[in-house]
Amino acid sequence: MSSPEIERLIGLLAKLPGLGPRSARRAALHLLKRKDTVMLPLARVMEETAEAIGSCGICGNLDSRDPCGVCADPGRDGAQICVVEEVADLWALERAGAFRGRYHVLGGVLSALDGIGPEDLNLGGLLARAELPELREVILALPATVDGQTTAHYISERLEGRDVAVTRLAHGVPVGGELDYLDDGTISAALKARRPV
Amino acid sequence: MSSPEIERLIGLLAKLPGLGPRSARRAALHLLKRKDTVMLPLARVMEETAEAIGSCGICGNLDSRDPCGVCADPGRDGAQICVVEEVADLWALERAGAFRGRYHVLGGVLSALDGIGPEDLNLGGLLARAELPELREVILALPATVDGQTTAHYISERLEGRDVAVTRLAHGVPVGGELDYLDDGTISAALKARRPV
């Protein structure tokens, strides 16, 4: 159909999340029509970013520095560590701007089905950080799925006996959300955790 | 939030069609987690493709050769030229596999609103090709929008007086489509162009 070079580009673009074969074709055409203004700059930025960015040795965040910006910031509260599954979750919490402690990125959750055990996650680092004298609280911001909750349970067990509070995010009605569109589990959880007005 | 390098990558990815800011962030993270298997190969393929691919001097198709594969193929029928707005439309027709003639890519359609006049389109090349003795038919496969139809009308006027048939694609019910979901204009057009069974 189109030339093998273009097909190869489409094939690689189609591997990006959010791009199927059809939208990858549109993206490839968009790039080819804007070689000098979009395609080559994007290729160069991808190479530079791949070179510059690495995982933070302390928390697993992605940054050009190691330790990362959050771990190196003296203004962040070392008494709290928020445990997340992925860097995307860390970014989401940072966007909300509601947390001023530090993070720990597991890089996944335990999954018997996918064969992901504790040794596949960044758990050793978390247990080492749990020994730090300033640490008071570990907040488990893990997904509310079976695997996420299994992981949360596993971590809270491993942290038992230490002088550290282990908490999790509240379940409830999303702000701006309508009851009619919520699943039964969330409504039950929100009702159980009801608060005085 | 995240480092400026990552923000720059997200900003460029968000310019691709089909990727908004949120999916660009997911794509950037996907790339950063697969630097050697996805990110660097994609960057390299983008640079190689930008280098290799250019517009066909005859029809405007994108290919690594000039004339392109379609124009250079002696098996294609030189008596028919199918005029399309964009290379994507040419690809769509090639995927359908129903046309064995040659193409002409306009690179847009006339638009008074966007200030696109005849001199902004690849029209001179089409009129020159219309002089070729073997040409019998120009098929206008332009979008069924006001601008597309204006362009089709303009081209058919410019081709008047030449010994060349000017045709357009049929309007009608899409194959597999249901009447209930079709707009009134399409239903009227399909009724008017009804055929004996």
Chai-1 contact restraints between the chains, C-beta under 6 A:
chainA,res_idxA,chainB,res_idxB,connection_type,confidence,min_distance_angstrom,max_distance_angstrom,comment,restraint_id
A,M1,B,E94,contact,1.0,0.0,6.0,A-B,restraint_1
A,S2,B,W91,contact,1.0,0.0,6.0,A-B,restraint_2
A,S3,B,D63,contact,1.0,0.0,6.0,A-B,restraint_3
A,S3,B,S64,contact,1.0,0.0,6.0,A-B,restraint_4
A,E5,B,T49,contact,1.0,0.0,6.0,A-B,restraint_5
A,E5,B,A52,contact,1.0,0.0,6.0,A-B,restraint_6
A,E5,B,I53,contact,1.0,0.0,6.0,A-B,restraint_7
A,E5,B,S64,contact,1.0,0.0,6.0,A-B,restraint_8
A,R8,B,V45,contact,1.0,0.0,6.0,A-B,restraint_9
A,L9,B,V45,contact,1.0,0.0,6.0,A-B,restraint_10
A,L9,B,T49,contact,1.0,0.0,6.0,A-B,restraint_11
A,L12,B,L42,contact,1.0,0.0,6.0,A-B,restraint_12
A,L12,B,V45,contact,1.0,0.0,6.0,A-B,restraint_13
A,L16,B,A27,contact,1.0,0.0,6.0,A-B,restraint_14
A,P17,B,R26,contact,1.0,0.0,6.0,A-B,restraint_15
A,P17,B,A27,contact,1.0,0.0,6.0,A-B,restraint_16
A,P17,B,H30,contact,1.0,0.0,6.0,A-B,restraint_17
A,G18,B,L19,contact,1.0,0.0,6.0,A-B,restraint_18
A,G18,B,S23,contact,1.0,0.0,6.0,A-B,restraint_19
A,L19,B,G18,contact,1.0,0.0,6.0,A-B,restraint_20
A,S23,B,G18,contact,1.0,0.0,6.0,A-B,restraint_21
A,R26,B,P17,contact,1.0,0.0,6.0,A-B,restraint_22
A,A27,B,L16,contact,1.0,0.0,6.0,A-B,restraint_23
A,A27,B,P17,contact,1.0,0.0,6.0,A-B,restraint_24
A,L29,B,V87,contact,1.0,0.0,6.0,A-B,restraint_25
A,L29,B,A88,contact,1.0,0.0,6.0,A-B,restraint_26
A,H30,B,P17,contact,1.0,0.0,6.0,A-B,restraint_27
A,L32,B,I53,contact,1.0,0.0,6.0,A-B,restraint_28
A,L32,B,L62,contact,1.0,0.0,6.0,A-B,restraint_29
A,K35,B,A50,contact,1.0,0.0,6.0,A-B,restraint_30
A,M39,B,M46,contact,1.0,0.0,6.0,A-B,restraint_31
A,M39,B,A50,contact,1.0,0.0,6.0,A-B,restraint_32
A,L40,B,A50,contact,1.0,0.0,6.0,A-B,restraint_33
A,L42,B,L12,contact,1.0,0.0,6.0,A-B,restraint_34
A,A43,B,A43,contact,1.0,0.0,6.0,A-B,restraint_35
A,A43,B,M46,contact,1.0,0.0,6.0,A-B,restraint_36
A,A43,B,E47,contact,1.0,0.0,6.0,A-B,restraint_37
A,V45,B,R8,contact,1.0,0.0,6.0,A-B,restraint_38
A,V45,B,L9,contact,1.0,0.0,6.0,A-B,restraint_39
A,V45,B,L12,contact,1.0,0.0,6.0,A-B,restraint_40
A,M46,B,M39,contact,1.0,0.0,6.0,A-B,restraint_41
A,M46,B,A43,contact,1.0,0.0,6.0,A-B,restraint_42
A,E47,B,A43,contact,1.0,0.0,6.0,A-B,restraint_43
A,T49,B,E5,contact,1.0,0.0,6.0,A-B,restraint_44
A,T49,B,L9,contact,1.0,0.0,6.0,A-B,restraint_45
A,A50,B,K35,contact,1.0,0.0,6.0,A-B,restraint_46
A,A50,B,M39,contact,1.0,0.0,6.0,A-B,restraint_47
A,A50,B,L40,contact,1.0,0.0,6.0,A-B,restraint_48
A,A52,B,E5,contact,1.0,0.0,6.0,A-B,restraint_49
A,I53,B,E5,contact,1.0,0.0,6.0,A-B,restraint_50
A,I53,B,L32,contact,1.0,0.0,6.0,A-B,restraint_51
A,L62,B,L32,contact,1.0,0.0,6.0,A-B,restraint_52
A,D63,B,S3,contact,1.0,0.0,6.0,A-B,restraint_53
A,S64,B,S3,contact,1.0,0.0,6.0,A-B,restraint_54
A,S64,B,E5,contact,1.0,0.0,6.0,A-B,restraint_55
A,V87,B,L29,contact,1.0,0.0,6.0,A-B,restraint_56
A,A88,B,L29,contact,1.0,0.0,6.0,A-B,restraint_57
A,W91,B,S2,contact,1.0,0.0,6.0,A-B,restraint_58
A,E94,B,M1,contact,1.0,0.0,6.0,A-B,restraint_59
